[in-house]
Amino acid sequence: MPEGHTIHRLATRHRELFAGHPVGVSSPQGRFASGAALLDGRVLRDTEAYGKHLLHHYEDDRTLHVHLGLYGKFTEGEPPLPDPVGQVRMRMTGPAHWLDLRGPTACEVLEPPAVELLRARLGADPLRDDADPAVAYTRIRSSTKPLFALLLDQSIVAGCGLIYANEVLFRAGLSPLTPGTRIDRELWAALWDDLRALMKEGVARGRIDTVHTHHTPEAMSRAPRVDRHGGEVYVYRRAGQPCLVCGTAVSLGPLAGRNLYWCPACQPART
């Protein structure tokens, strides 16, 4: 599933392509036909990302809400407009570009009250300037759940996904099993700042890189990571490989229904 930095990049890209113009909206697949009819021909005023949710704000207070989920994907191009290929849920056309959406978990038109309800159920997004990390900390500090699970809870930290959760905990030297009640305010501030910086770099680069300069392939004279997710990371999908810091084999285990990666030596459990 795309993490928050990808959705913020999409919001910026779609704003560049379509904002300020009337947009043609259709549903070649047919599953979004009624929603497309509500938006077709209207001016797209602005776009935004909130966690893993993409919002297109149209005139007359109508908002397109998209959640890509595991299989959703956008493709784009310039005229001439191609024939739809595959199950195109939504097609947008503007003065100089077209955009196709396939396979999203959610693609719907929301009225203002529904948009506010969506915002209300999401936690603090590290990539938004209006995010309040103190609210997230209150939820974390009151929970005995493992910190790894709390970071993945979108009602606490919106936009943080599996890769960022694994990596930010490694960088902090924290066991993923550390309960939220053990996290003090100073430690949370450091975690938040690091997560925010990593995600902002993800927006800028278009991929997730989490290793420090002295652990890059060039600095360590090692081969670059080969993985469909791209990017240089410490533990994510590196089970059984040596830790880049201490050489201990990276561990893998299930937690909160997800794959947890950690270095037993760099992230020891503390009593």
C-alpha positions as CSV (number, residue, x, y, z in Angstrom):
1,M,0.0,0.0,0.0
2,P,1.4,3.4,-0.9
3,E,2.6,5.4,2.2
4,G,1.8,9.0,2.9
5,H,4.6,10.5,0.9
6,T,3.3,9.0,-2.3
7,I,-0.2,10.5,-1.7
8,H,1.3,13.9,-1.1
9,R,3.2,13.7,-4.3
10,L,0.1,12.7,-6.2
11,A,-1.8,15.7,-4.7
12,T,0.9,18.1,-5.8
13,R,1.0,16.5,-9.3
14,H,-2.8,16.6,-9.8
15,R,-2.9,20.2,-8.6
16,E,-0.3,21.1,-11.3
17,L,-2.2,19.3,-14.0
18,F,-5.8,20.2,-13.3
19,A,-6.4,22.8,-10.7
20,G,-8.1,26.0,-11.8
21,H,-9.8,24.4,-14.9
22,P,-13.0,22.6,-15.6
23,V,-12.3,18.9,-15.6
24,G,-14.0,16.1,-17.5
25,V,-14.7,13.2,-15.3
26,S,-16.1,9.8,-16.5
27,S,-16.1,6.2,-15.4
28,P,-15.2,3.9,-18.4
29,Q,-15.7,0.9,-16.0
30,G,-19.1,2.2,-14.9
31,R,-18.6,1.6,-11.1
32,F,-18.1,5.4,-10.5
33,A,-20.6,6.6,-13.1
34,S,-23.0,8.4,-10.7
35,G,-20.1,10.1,-8.8
36,A,-18.4,11.1,-12.1
37,A,-21.6,12.8,-13.2
38,L,-21.5,15.0,-10.1
39,L,-18.1,16.3,-10.9
40,D,-18.0,16.3,-14.8
41,G,-17.4,19.8,-16.1
42,R,-16.8,21.4,-12.8
43,V,-13.7,23.4,-11.8
44,L,-11.1,21.6,-9.7
45,R,-10.3,24.2,-7.0
46,D,-7.5,22.4,-5.1
47,T,-6.1,19.1,-4.0
48,E,-4.7,17.8,-0.8
49,A,-3.4,14.7,0.9
50,Y,-4.3,13.6,4.5
51,G,-2.4,10.5,5.5
52,K,-3.1,7.9,2.8
53,H,-6.2,9.7,1.6
54,L,-6.3,11.9,-1.5
55,L,-8.8,14.7,-1.8
56,H,-9.8,16.7,-4.9
57,H,-11.9,19.8,-4.0
58,Y,-14.3,21.0,-6.7
59,E,-16.5,24.0,-6.9
60,D,-19.8,23.8,-5.1
61,D,-18.1,22.1,-2.2
62,R,-17.9,18.6,-3.8
63,T,-14.9,16.5,-2.9
64,L,-13.5,13.5,-4.7
65,H,-12.1,11.1,-2.1
66,V,-9.6,8.4,-3.3
67,H,-7.9,5.7,-1.2
68,L,-5.6,3.6,-3.3
69,G,-5.4,0.6,-1.0
70,L,-3.3,-2.3,-2.1
71,Y,-4.1,-2.2,-5.8
72,G,-5.0,1.3,-6.7
73,K,-2.9,3.1,-9.3
74,F,-2.9,6.3,-11.4
75,T,-1.6,6.7,-14.9
76,E,-1.4,9.9,-16.9
77,G,-0.5,11.3,-20.2
78,E,-1.0,14.0,-22.8
79,P,-3.5,14.0,-25.7
80,P,-4.6,12.3,-27.8
81,L,-6.8,10.5,-25.3
82,P,-6.2,6.7,-25.5
83,D,-8.9,4.1,-25.4
84,P,-9.5,2.8,-21.8
85,V,-7.4,-0.3,-21.1
86,G,-8.5,-2.6,-18.2
87,Q,-10.8,-1.6,-15.5
88,V,-10.6,2.2,-15.4
89,R,-12.7,3.3,-12.4
90,M,-12.3,7.0,-13.2
91,R,-10.9,9.1,-16.0
92,M,-10.1,12.8,-15.7
93,T,-9.4,15.0,-18.7
94,G,-8.2,18.6,-18.6
95,P,-6.8,21.1,-21.1
96,A,-3.5,19.3,-21.7
97,H,-3.6,16.0,-19.7
98,W,-5.6,13.0,-18.9
99,L,-5.6,10.8,-15.8
100,D,-6.8,7.2,-15.3
101,L,-7.5,5.5,-11.9
102,R,-7.6,1.7,-11.6
103,G,-8.3,-0.5,-8.6
104,P,-8.8,1.9,-5.7
105,T,-10.2,0.8,-2.4
106,A,-12.3,4.0,-2.3
107,C,-13.4,6.4,-5.1
108,E,-16.4,8.5,-4.0
109,V,-17.8,12.0,-3.9
110,L,-18.2,13.5,-0.5
111,E,-20.2,16.4,0.8
112,P,-18.5,18.8,3.4
113,P,-19.9,17.0,6.5
114,A,-18.5,13.6,5.3
115,V,-15.1,15.3,4.6
116,E,-15.0,16.5,8.1
117,L,-15.8,13.1,9.5
118,L,-12.9,11.6,7.5
119,R,-10.5,14.2,8.9
120,A,-11.8,13.6,12.4
121,R,-11.0,9.9,12.3
122,L,-7.4,10.4,11.1
123,G,-4.5,11.1,13.3
124,A,-1.7,13.6,12.9
125,D,-0.1,13.5,9.4
126,P,3.7,14.3,9.7
127,L,3.7,15.8,6.3
128,R,1.0,18.4,7.1
129,D,2.0,21.7,8.7
130,D,-1.3,21.7,10.7
131,A,-0.5,18.4,12.3
132,D,-0.4,18.3,16.1
133,P,2.1,15.6,17.4
134,A,0.9,16.3,21.0
135,V,-2.5,14.7,20.2
136,A,-0.8,11.6,18.8
137,Y,1.4,11.5,21.9
138,T,-1.6,11.5,24.2
139,R,-3.0,8.4,22.4
140,I,0.4,6.7,22.4
141,R,1.2,7.4,26.1
142,S,-2.1,6.0,27.2
143,S,-1.7,2.7,25.4
144,T,0.1,-0.6,26.3
145,K,0.1,-1.7,22.7
146,P,3.6,-2.1,21.0
147,L,4.9,1.2,19.5
148,F,5.1,-0.5,16.1
149,A,1.4,-1.1,16.1
150,L,0.6,2.4,17.3
151,L,2.6,4.0,14.5
152,L,0.6,2.0,12.0
153,D,-2.7,3.0,13.5
154,Q,-4.0,5.7,11.1
155,S,-6.1,7.2,13.8
156,I,-2.9,8.1,15.6
157,V,-0.3,8.8,12.9
158,A,-1.8,9.3,9.5
159,G,0.3,8.3,6.5
160,C,3.0,6.3,8.3
161,G,3.1,2.8,6.7
162,L,5.0,-0.4,7.2
163,I,8.4,0.8,5.9
164,Y,8.5,4.0,7.8
165,A,7.3,2.4,11.0
166,N,10.1,-0.3,10.8
167,E,12.8,2.1,9.9
168,V,12.1,5.0,12.3
169,L,12.1,2.5,15.2
170,F,15.5,1.1,14.1
171,R,16.9,4.6,13.7
172,A,15.8,5.4,17.3
173,G,17.3,2.1,18.6
174,L,13.9,1.2,20.1
175,S,12.5,-2.3,20.3
176,P,9.3,-2.4,18.2
177,L,7.6,-4.2,21.1
178,T,8.1,-1.2,23.5
179,P,4.7,-0.3,24.9
180,G,3.3,3.2,24.3
181,T,3.3,3.8,28.0
182,R,7.1,3.7,28.1
183,I,7.5,6.5,25.6
184,D,8.2,9.9,27.3
185,R,7.5,13.2,25.7
186,E,11.1,13.9,24.8
187,L,11.5,10.5,23.0
188,W,8.2,11.0,21.1
189,A,9.4,14.5,19.9
190,A,12.6,12.9,18.6
191,L,10.6,10.1,16.9
192,W,8.1,12.5,15.3
193,D,10.8,14.9,14.0
194,D,12.7,12.0,12.5
195,L,9.6,10.5,10.9
196,R,8.6,13.9,9.5
197,A,12.1,14.4,8.0
198,L,12.2,11.0,6.4
199,M,8.7,11.4,4.9
200,K,9.5,14.8,3.6
201,E,12.6,13.4,1.9
202,G,10.3,10.7,0.5
203,V,8.1,13.4,-1.1
204,A,11.2,15.1,-2.6
205,R,12.8,11.9,-3.9
206,G,9.8,9.8,-4.8
207,R,11.2,6.9,-2.9
208,I,12.0,5.9,0.7
209,D,15.6,6.2,1.8
210,T,16.3,5.9,5.5
211,V,20.0,5.2,5.9
212,H,22.5,7.8,7.1
213,T,25.2,9.0,4.8
214,H,27.8,6.7,6.3
215,H,25.7,3.7,5.6
216,T,25.0,4.2,1.9
217,P,26.3,1.7,-0.6
218,E,29.0,4.2,-1.7
219,A,30.2,4.8,1.9
220,M,30.2,1.1,2.8
221,S,31.4,-0.2,-0.6
222,R,28.5,-2.6,-0.8
223,A,26.0,-3.3,-3.6
224,P,22.9,-1.2,-3.8
225,R,19.6,-2.7,-2.5
226,V,17.6,-4.4,-5.2
227,D,13.9,-4.4,-4.3
228,R,10.7,-3.4,-6.1
229,H,10.2,-0.8,-3.3
230,G,13.5,0.9,-4.1
231,G,15.4,3.0,-1.6
232,E,18.1,2.2,0.9
233,V,16.8,0.9,4.2
234,Y,18.2,-0.6,7.4
235,V,15.8,-3.5,8.2
236,Y,12.7,-3.5,6.0
237,R,12.6,-6.7,3.9
238,R,16.2,-7.5,4.9
239,A,15.4,-10.5,7.1
240,G,18.4,-12.7,7.6
241,Q,20.8,-10.1,6.1
242,P,23.5,-8.5,8.3
243,C,22.5,-5.2,10.0
244,L,24.3,-2.3,8.3
245,V,25.4,-1.0,11.7
246,C,26.4,-4.1,13.8
247,G,26.3,-7.1,11.4
248,T,23.7,-9.0,13.4
249,A,21.1,-10.9,11.2
250,V,17.9,-8.8,10.8
251,S,14.9,-10.6,12.4
252,L,11.4,-11.0,11.0
253,G,8.2,-11.7,12.8
254,P,4.4,-10.9,12.7
255,L,2.9,-8.1,14.7
256,A,-0.5,-6.4,14.4
257,G,-1.0,-8.5,11.2
258,R,2.0,-7.0,9.5
259,N,5.6,-7.9,9.0
260,L,7.9,-6.6,11.6
261,Y,11.7,-6.2,10.9
262,W,14.3,-5.4,13.6
263,C,17.9,-5.8,14.7
264,P,18.0,-7.7,18.0
265,A,21.3,-6.1,18.9
266,C,20.6,-2.5,17.9
267,Q,17.0,-2.6,19.2
268,P,17.1,-4.6,22.4
269,A,14.1,-5.1,24.6
270,R,14.5,-3.0,27.7
271,T,12.9,-3.7,31.1
